[in-house]
Amino acid sequence: MKPRKKPKQENKDKALLEEILNKEHPLYKLAEKIEWEVFEKEFGEYYVEMIGRPGLPIRLMVGLHYLKYLYNVGDEAVIEGFLENPYWQYFCGYEYFQHKFPCDPTSLVRWRRRLGAEGIEKLLKETIEVAKREKELKSKDLERVNVDTTVQEKAIAFPTDARLYYKMRSTLVRQAEKENIKLRQSYKRVGKKALKKQASYAYAKQGQRARKQTKRLQIMLGRVIRDIERKTPTQSQEMKKLLEIAKQIFSQKKDDSRKIYSVHSAEVECITKGKIEKHYEFGAKVSIVTSSKKGYVLAIDALEQNVYDGASLIDSINKMQKIVGQRPKQLFADKGYRGTQHHPKDVEVYICGRKNLSTSLNAWLRRRSAIEPVIGHLKLDHRMDRNFLLGRTGDRINCILAASAFNLRKILRAFSFVLFSWLSFICFGSKKEASNHVFESPFSFA
C-alpha cells in the first residue's frame, strides 16, 4: 500500500522540535533545503494501491539512508542514533521527539531492494539540485569534469583455495539438508579438521603438507557434488545455482580468468590498481565523475566487469547527463583512459602527460588529481571502502549512496561556514579580524 505522507507521532502534547532546535544548525537548514516532495512523486510508482499495510513514510526512509552514509554507520546504528538525536528526527520529517524506533533495520534492506539502483540514483540527483539551488554549484562548474576509477572492495575474506573448497562444501550440505537430501557423507568434522591443518601448515611454511590438505578438501567437495547429482536428477533452482558455482570452484586453476573468489558473492572480481601496500583488491570497479573546480560527485556507478578504464568513459558521461541534465565540454583523466576510440566525440578529452597545451588547460589538467582525495573521503568517511550489500545491485547502490553523502557533507560545511563567519563577525567586529580567527566547529560530521 502507498506509504503515509506523515509518520505516526507520539507526545503531541509536548513542544515541537522546531521550537527546541537551533535553526542555524547545518542539519536543520539542510532539512529545509531538500525538496522532499520530489521523492514522494518519484517513488510513488514503487508502491501499489490498497494491498497490504501502509508503507513507511518515504521521507523517513530517504532521511535514514542519507544519515547512514553521512555519518558512516550501519542499518542498526542509524536507527539507534535516530532515537537519541532530535536533529536526526527533524531531518526525517518528525515534528515531536520520539521515544520508539521508527522501523526495523531490515526495513531499510527491503526498501533498497524495492527501489534498486535506478531509484537510488534520484537521491544523488537531489543532492546536486540542492547544491545548485544554494549556488554552491553553478552550470559553469559542470562544463569541466574529472574522471577516474577505483575499487570498491566487497565484504569477503581473502580467498584461498582451501577455504573456498570448505565453504562451498558446507553450503551444499546445508542446502541438501533443507531439501531433505540424504548424503552419503557430509564431511563436517573431517572437513573442519583438514582446514585447520592446512592453515597451520601454511603458517609454518610447510608447503607440501598444506597442499596435501588442500587436495583433501577439494576431493571432499567433488564427492558431495557427485552425490547430490546422483540423488537429485531434477534439482531446485537454488541447488542448480549452487552446483554451478561449486563445479567452477572445483575445476578452476591458478591462472584461470573469471575465477570465483567468494561463495556468497560470486560476482567479485580480482582487480590490481598498482598499489604498493595492496597488490590485489577483491570487489567491483567503480567509475566516478566529479566537477573539476568544486569537487562534487556528478555521476558514479559500479561496473559489471573489470573493464579497461577508457571503455567506461562514454557510459560515465551519459550517466552524468542523465543525473545532472548537462554534458561537460572538457574532461580531464589519467593515462588509464588513453585511446581515442573510447572518447566521446562531443567532449574534449585531455589525458595526463599531454604537452603543448595553453597555460589555462595545463592548470585544469593539473587539477585532475583533485579527484583522488574525493575517492579517499568516499571510502573512509562514507562506507565505500567495504561494501556489505548483496550482489551487483548492492555494489551500485552502495557507491551511489556514498556519493550522495559526500555531496551532502560539502553542503553542510557550506552552511556551517556561513554560521561561523557570522559569529566571527559578531565577536570581532570586522571582517578582517574575523577572517584571521579560526573557530573549531562543534558539529561533528565524522
URQUIZI-V537506 format. One record per helix or strand of 2 or more residues. SS is the DSSP state (A for helix, B for strand). FROM is the first residue (numbers start at 1). TO is the last residue. If there is no record, write none. Layout:
# URQUIZI-V537506
<<SS;FROM;TO> <SS;FROM;TO>>
This chain:
# URQUIZI-V537506
<<A;17;20> <A;26;33> <A;36;46> <A;58;70> <A;75;84> <A;86;91> <A;105;133> <A;139;142> <B;144;154> <A;161;178> <A;188;203> <A;207;231> <A;237;251> <B;269;271> <B;281;291> <B;297;302> <A;309;324> <B;330;333> <A;335;337> <A;340;342> <B;348;351> <A;359;381> <B;386;387> <A;391;428> <A;431;436>>
